[in-house]
Amino acid sequence: MATGIVLMRPDSSETGRTDTSVQRISRGKIVYEQHCASCHGAKLEGAPNWRQRLPGGRMPAPPHDDSGHTWHHPDEVLFGIVKSGVVPPYAPAGYLSDMPAFGSVLSDEEIGSVLAYIRSHWSEEILKARAEMTRYTGAK
């Protein structure tokens, strides 16, 4: 079972890399607190009532802990969503989201560090389930 985050850069030929160092996770925590916690929660708990649509039809920010669905998505999808926002191909055409694109704000390294930080909070049970899912789908 892989225990590191695989940082995929869709716009490069790099196949990915694994880095779960304490330093990387610590950097990710700082970036998460600055750019993500206001919507996704300081403890990765998500917005209140995150499963219920807002009056405008958009979904609130989901949690990034075990209770949410972040861990269901392959690393390259998570990276793309953070970098580009929730737009096709990461969501169906017409899907409305308040998730901003961070590609002009955060470096690829910072995005990877945030994902490492998020992943460091997943339980062993979730990491095993995710490893099983990726084994069958070939995703990372």
C-alpha positions in Angstrom: 0.0 0.0 0.0 1.3 3.4 -0.9 1.3 5.9 2.0 2.5 9.0 0.2 0.8 11.5 -1.9 1.5 11.2 -5.6 1.8 14.7 -7.1 0.7 14.6 -10.7 1.3 17.5 -13.0 -1.1 17.2 -15.8 0.8 19.7 -18.0 4.1 17.8 -17.8 5.6 14.5 -18.7 6.5 13.8 -15.0 4.9 10.6 -13.9 4.6 11.7 -10.2 6.5 11.5 -7.0 5.9 10.5 -3.5 6.8 12.7 -0.5 5.3 12.5 2.9 8.0 14.1 4.8 7.2 16.0 8.0 8.5 19.1 6.4 6.2 18.8 3.4 3.2 18.1 5.5 4.1 21.1 7.7 4.3 23.3 4.7 1.0 21.9 3.5 -0.6 22.7 6.9 0.5 26.4 6.6 -0.9 26.7 3.0 -4.1 24.9 4.0 -4.7 27.3 6.9 -4.1 30.3 4.7 -6.1 29.2 1.6 -8.4 26.3 2.4 -9.5 26.3 6.0 -12.0 29.2 5.6 -14.2 27.0 3.5 -13.2 23.4 4.3 -12.7 23.9 8.0 -9.7 24.3 10.3 -9.9 20.6 11.2 -10.8 19.5 7.6 -14.4 19.1 8.7 -16.1 20.9 5.8 -18.8 23.5 5.8 -21.9 22.9 8.0 -24.5 20.8 6.2 -22.1 20.2 3.3 -24.4 17.6 1.7 -27.3 20.1 1.3 -27.4 22.5 -1.7 -27.2 26.2 -0.9 -30.1 28.4 -2.0 -28.2 29.2 -5.3 -27.9 25.5 -6.1 -24.2 25.1 -5.3 -22.8 22.6 -2.9 -21.0 23.8 0.3 -17.3 22.9 0.7 -17.0 19.2 1.7 -14.8 17.9 4.5 -11.3 16.5 3.7 -11.3 14.2 6.6 -12.5 10.6 6.6 -16.2 11.7 6.6 -16.0 13.4 3.2 -15.4 12.1 -0.3 -12.0 13.6 -1.0 -10.3 10.3 -0.5 -12.5 8.7 -3.2 -10.8 10.8 -5.9 -7.4 9.9 -7.5 -4.5 12.2 -6.7 -4.3 13.7 -10.2 -8.0 14.7 -10.0 -7.5 16.3 -6.6 -4.5 18.2 -7.9 -6.5 19.3 -11.0 -9.4 20.5 -8.9 -7.2 22.6 -6.7 -5.2 24.0 -9.6 -8.1 24.6 -12.0 -11.2 24.8 -9.8 -14.1 22.5 -10.3 -14.6 22.6 -14.0 -14.9 19.8 -16.6 -13.3 17.3 -16.7 -13.4 17.2 -12.9 -17.2 17.8 -12.7 -20.1 17.4 -15.1 -20.8 20.3 -17.5 -22.9 22.9 -15.9 -21.9 21.9 -12.3 -21.8 25.1 -10.2 -19.1 25.4 -7.5 -17.6 28.1 -5.4 -14.2 26.2 -5.5 -11.7 28.8 -6.9 -8.8 27.9 -9.1 -5.6 28.2 -7.2 -3.2 27.7 -10.1 -2.3 31.4 -10.3 -2.0 31.6 -6.5 -0.2 28.4 -5.4 2.7 26.7 -7.0 2.5 23.0 -7.9 4.7 22.3 -4.9 2.3 24.1 -2.6 -0.7 22.3 -4.0 1.2 19.0 -3.5 2.0 19.9 0.1 -1.6 20.7 0.8 -2.7 17.3 -0.5 0.1 15.6 1.6 -1.3 17.5 4.6 -4.9 16.4 3.9 -3.8 12.8 3.3 -1.8 12.7 6.6 -5.2 13.0 8.4 -6.8 10.0 6.8 -7.2 6.9 8.9 -5.4 3.7 8.2 -8.8 2.2 7.2 -9.4 5.0 4.6 -5.8 4.6 3.2 -6.4 0.9 2.8 -9.7 1.4 1.1 -8.2 4.0 -1.2 -5.3 1.7 -2.1 -7.8 -1.0 -3.0 -9.8 1.4 -5.2 -6.7 2.5 -7.0 -5.5 -1.0 -7.5 -8.6 -1.8 -9.5 -8.8 1.5 -11.4 -5.2 2.1 -12.1 -5.5 5.6 -10.7 -3.0 7.1 -8.2 
